[in-house]
Amino acid sequence: MDRTQFFFCYNKELFTFLHDVKCIDYITIAKNQNTDKTFSMFYKNDDLQKALDEYKQLH
């Protein structure tokens, strides 16, 4: 596995949409060691892409 298989979400509003509204499970929540910013990590797949496209249209 490599980084390209994962989506790193740094936006709390987007995370809430993906997890709470679209019921997409995340792998983990962690902090970036370089920036100290919190992110959630998702597997990239068709369901995630559809949700991201929908979120983009709404905003």
N, C-alpha and C positions, 0 to 999 in steps of 0.2 A: 504494500500500500504506500501511496505517496500523497503529498499535500493536495494534488489536483483532484483527489477523490472526495475531498471534504469542502464544506462551505463554512467559513468562519464569520459569524454574525456578531458585530459590535454594536448593533442598534437595538436597544431594549424594546422599542415599539415594534420593530420587525420581529424580534424574538417572540413577543407576546402573540403577534398575529400567527406566526408559524406554529407555535406550540399550543396556545390556548384556543385559537380559532380553527386552525387547520389540523390540529391534533397530530402534528409531525413530531416524532420523538427526536430528541437531541442526544448526542453521545456524551458530552460533558460540558461543564461550565468551568472556565479557568481564567487565569490572568496571563496576558502576554508579558513575557519576561523583559522584553525591550521597552515596551511603552507603559506597562503596569495597568493597561486597560483590560476590563473584563470582556470575555467573548463566550459565545456558545458555539459548539461545533456540531454540524449536521452532516450526514452522508449525502452526497449529491446523487439525486435520482430524478425520475420524471415527476413524481409527486411534489418534490421540493421545487423543481423548476416551474411547475404550473402555479404553485403558491406564490413564488417570487414574481412571476409575471402578473398575477392578479394583484398583488400588493403594489407593484409598480403602477398599474393602471389606476388604482384607488388613490394614489398619492402623486 
